[in-house]
Amino acid sequence: MEETTFFGRTIPSEVKQLSGIITQLEQNQYRKAIQCVIEVFKSSQNSISDQQFLTLAKTAKCPQRAFAALYTAIYFILRFAIRNKVKIEDFEATLTLLELPPPFIADLKKAYQASRPTIESLAIERRARQPQLTQLKWRIDVIISTNLLNRAMKPLIMLQIYLDDGSIKTFEISIDKFHELRFNISRILRDLDDLEKLPILKIE
Amino acid sequence: MAAQLPPLFELTSKFRSCINMINSVDTAKLPLILIRIAQTLHLKEERSFNEVEQEKLQQVTGLSETDVQLLIDGCSFILEQAAYYNVAANGLAHELKTAGLNQDKCAAFMKVWESEREKIVVDMREQTIQSKVLDSVNWSMHLQMSQTIQSKMKSPSVILEFTTKSSNTNNLEKKLNENENFKIEFNHQQLFDFFQNLDKIQQQLDGLSF
């Protein structure tokens, strides 16, 4: 009987190896590894540094190769689960299927549940984006006269936009362009509203 | 009363010689010259007639090079003053007559001024000293589906691309004055806040009345 795991079609080999070595390891050893993986996810590093790994292996009193396999497997399991937003029952079911020891599964489950909201919000904060607006300053001028016209009476808007990459953009807008800008933005907002109401977005 | 206002044209000796020059030109050709000058009046750096055209003008009017330049300068000055004070066509004709221009030439000026006046004033109002003017805003709306560490997101975002143009028409700097593009990304809430700011500006604009 084939049951699908949350890994998709094939279980990564790193995870398969885990069931072989896990029986030899004690709870406090893999607990430390789990904690470490979660911390790496929360930090902005992409992976653990060599130094950290060696100190971790020493404190866990575990042979390096076994510990490396353990760490990698835990990393894979949690990464997959968080990325695909796996439900907790499916998570537990798959791990049981892999024939991992129950206390290990319980620890993983706890770690997964506890850290999931934080990591998801961090993911949204850290994604690759264009510069964003941090501050907007504006002023309206009326040009009374110039060297060309004695009575010009032209209103003018100046905008100063502060972006989060540190740059400041200052420019002026004529009244016509301003109306065009405002119209376009209200149209975008309406499109956004329509988009968010679409059923496809409601599927979780 | 017209008598109370200072005359539009101060009768310096140079201006008087301009008037004489205009008087000597064939009346039929005058409107064409004037219309041509009117087209570039708002651009201080550009000449109304380039060199080739100025030579042709010399041949057509039979005047020397300096005289043709005097003619062009005189007509430009008259039109600039008229635009500066935004005078009525009648007023202009009257002032020119007082300054000594022949009747038929005054009529020619009046006719050209009537037809070109609005466009000249509008073009002049467009001129600005500020360096950057917003030219256009392009936008695109995205729905981000996934990223490195998170799949199955549905996060809408909007990117606005502002294109600003430099309004400095100095020929020397033309090569440096390129359009500047910058992009800003907004999510729904940020765009809404931006829009509220624009609304505040609009309220202020509505309050202006003159």
Interface residues (C-beta under 8 A of the other chain):
Chain A: F41 R79 I82 R83 N84 K85 I119 E120 A123 I124 R127 A128 R129 Q130 P131 Q132 L133 L136 W138 I140 V142 I143 T146 L148 L149 N150 R151 A152 M153 K154 P155 L156 I157 M158 L159 I161 L163 S167 K169 T170 F171 E172 I173 S174 I175 K177 F178 E180 L181 R182 N184 I185 S186 I188 L189 D191 L192 L195 E196 I200 L201
Chain B: H42 E80 A83 Y84 Y85 N86 V121 M124 R125 E126 Q127 T128 Q130 K132 V133 L134 D135 S136 V137 W139 M141 L143 Q144 Q147 I149 Q150 S151 K152 M153 K154 S155 P156 S157 V158 I159 F162 T164 F182 K183 I184 E185 F186 H188 Q190 L191 F192 F194 F195 N197 L198 D199 I201 Q202 Q204 L205 L208 F210
